[in-house]
Amino acid sequence: MKKAEQLKATFKTFSPKQGELNNEWLLVDVKDKVLGRVANKIADLLRGKGKTTFSGHLNVGDYVVVINAASIKLTGKKDQQKEYHRHSRYPGGLKTVTAGKLLEKKPEKVLEHAVAGMLPNNKNKKVLMGRLRIFAGAEHGHSAQNPKPIQL
């Protein structure tokens, strides 16, 4: 009996509290990287999947600053065939744009849409997307946060 009680006392599930979490700022350069693969890794960083303190119901992840989004790559013929849709909710209000044109006009939106699609659809999605900063060029306005550059 004593041994079973000791084992019960030693194995406890760790659940981090909100005050115990530390969020870092990370800098990701996506120059000449494939869109889907990069979006998957960024979604994991935002959620904190690589941390030992990961918990699905808490926001354990880090803030992510992405630079050079204008030079991201699409494989195959996705620049001509992949379409993004939006609707104004008026009759005939469907607007469609190809990935190539959207990448020319607003390259941040392509990566933002891909990352949002890889996050879970729950209340945390809006908070996690708020921690993502995407810039088309190499310049970013978050040098005061000292983001740590990482390789994907």
C-alpha positions as CSV (number, residue, x, y, z in Angstrom):
1,M,0.0,0.0,0.0
2,K,2.7,2.4,0.9
3,K,4.4,2.0,-2.5
4,A,1.1,2.8,-4.4
5,E,0.5,5.9,-2.3
6,Q,4.1,7.1,-3.0
7,L,3.6,6.6,-6.7
8,K,0.3,8.5,-6.6
9,A,2.0,11.4,-4.9
10,T,5.0,11.6,-7.2
11,F,3.1,11.7,-10.6
12,K,1.1,14.9,-10.9
13,T,-0.1,16.5,-14.0
14,F,1.5,19.9,-14.5
15,S,-0.9,22.7,-15.6
16,P,0.7,26.2,-16.0
17,K,-1.1,29.2,-14.5
18,Q,-1.6,32.3,-16.6
19,G,0.9,34.3,-14.5
20,E,3.6,31.6,-15.0
21,L,3.7,31.9,-18.8
22,N,6.5,33.8,-20.5
23,N,6.0,34.9,-24.1
24,E,8.9,35.7,-26.3
25,W,9.1,37.7,-29.5
26,L,10.4,35.7,-32.5
27,L,11.6,37.0,-35.9
28,V,10.9,34.7,-38.9
29,D,12.4,35.4,-42.3
30,V,10.2,33.7,-45.0
31,K,12.3,34.8,-48.0
32,D,12.1,32.0,-50.7
33,K,10.2,29.6,-48.4
34,V,7.0,27.6,-49.4
35,L,3.8,29.2,-48.1
36,G,2.1,26.1,-46.6
37,R,5.2,24.8,-44.8
38,V,6.0,28.2,-43.3
39,A,2.4,28.8,-42.3
40,N,2.3,25.5,-40.4
41,K,5.5,26.3,-38.5
42,I,4.3,29.8,-37.6
43,A,0.9,28.4,-36.4
44,D,2.9,26.0,-34.1
45,L,5.0,28.9,-32.8
46,L,1.8,31.0,-32.1
47,R,0.2,28.1,-30.2
48,G,3.4,27.1,-28.3
49,K,3.3,23.5,-29.5
50,G,7.1,23.2,-29.1
51,K,7.1,24.2,-25.4
52,T,7.1,21.8,-22.5
53,T,4.4,23.9,-20.9
54,F,2.0,23.6,-23.8
55,S,-1.7,23.5,-22.9
56,G,-4.4,23.6,-25.5
57,H,-6.7,25.9,-23.5
58,L,-4.1,28.5,-22.6
59,N,-2.2,30.9,-24.8
60,V,1.3,29.6,-24.2
61,G,2.8,30.6,-27.6
62,D,5.0,33.5,-28.6
63,Y,4.6,36.7,-30.6
64,V,5.8,36.2,-34.1
65,V,7.2,38.9,-36.4
66,V,7.4,37.8,-40.1
67,I,9.5,39.7,-42.6
68,N,9.9,39.4,-46.4
69,A,6.4,38.1,-47.0
70,A,6.5,39.5,-50.5
71,S,9.1,37.0,-51.6
72,I,7.2,33.9,-50.4
73,K,6.9,31.0,-52.9
74,L,3.8,29.1,-54.1
75,T,4.4,25.7,-55.6
76,G,2.8,24.4,-58.8
77,K,0.3,26.7,-60.6
78,K,-1.2,28.0,-57.4
79,D,-0.4,31.6,-58.3
80,Q,-2.9,31.3,-61.2
81,Q,-5.3,28.7,-59.9
82,K,-5.7,29.3,-56.2
83,E,-8.5,31.9,-55.5
84,Y,-9.5,33.9,-52.5
85,H,-13.2,34.9,-52.2
86,R,-15.0,37.5,-50.3
87,H,-18.6,38.6,-50.4
88,S,-20.2,42.0,-49.7
89,R,-23.5,40.3,-48.8
90,Y,-25.3,42.2,-51.6
91,P,-26.6,40.4,-54.6
92,G,-23.8,39.8,-57.1
93,G,-21.2,40.9,-54.5
94,L,-18.8,38.1,-54.8
95,K,-15.2,39.3,-55.3
96,T,-12.6,36.8,-56.4
97,V,-8.8,37.3,-56.7
98,T,-6.1,34.9,-57.6
99,A,-3.2,34.2,-55.2
100,G,-0.7,35.7,-57.7
101,K,-2.5,39.1,-57.8
102,L,-3.0,39.1,-54.1
103,L,0.6,38.4,-53.6
104,E,1.5,41.4,-55.7
105,K,-1.0,43.8,-54.0
106,K,-1.0,42.6,-50.4
107,P,1.5,39.8,-49.7
108,E,0.7,39.9,-46.0
109,K,-2.8,38.8,-46.6
110,V,-1.8,35.5,-48.3
111,L,0.4,34.4,-45.4
112,E,-2.2,35.7,-42.8
113,H,-4.9,33.6,-44.5
114,A,-2.8,30.5,-44.6
115,V,-1.8,30.8,-40.9
116,A,-5.4,31.5,-39.8
117,G,-6.5,28.3,-41.6
118,M,-4.0,26.3,-39.6
119,L,-5.2,27.5,-36.2
120,P,-8.1,25.9,-34.3
121,N,-11.5,27.5,-34.8
122,N,-12.2,28.5,-31.2
123,K,-12.0,31.6,-29.0
124,N,-8.2,31.6,-28.9
125,K,-7.9,32.1,-32.7
126,K,-8.5,35.8,-32.5
127,V,-6.0,36.2,-29.7
128,L,-3.4,34.1,-31.5
129,M,-3.8,36.0,-34.8
130,G,-3.3,39.2,-32.8
131,R,0.2,38.0,-31.8
132,L,1.2,37.7,-35.5
133,R,2.8,40.6,-37.2
134,I,3.5,40.3,-41.0
135,F,5.6,42.7,-43.0
136,A,6.1,42.6,-46.8
137,G,9.7,43.8,-46.7
138,A,12.8,43.4,-44.4
139,E,11.8,46.4,-42.3
140,H,9.7,45.9,-39.2
141,G,8.6,48.2,-36.4
142,H,9.2,45.8,-33.5
143,S,12.9,46.3,-32.9
144,A,12.1,47.6,-29.3
145,Q,10.9,44.1,-28.4
146,N,14.2,42.5,-29.4
147,P,12.7,39.6,-31.4
148,K,14.9,36.5,-31.4
149,P,15.6,35.4,-35.0
150,I,14.8,31.7,-35.7
151,Q,15.2,29.5,-38.7
152,L,12.3,27.5,-40.0
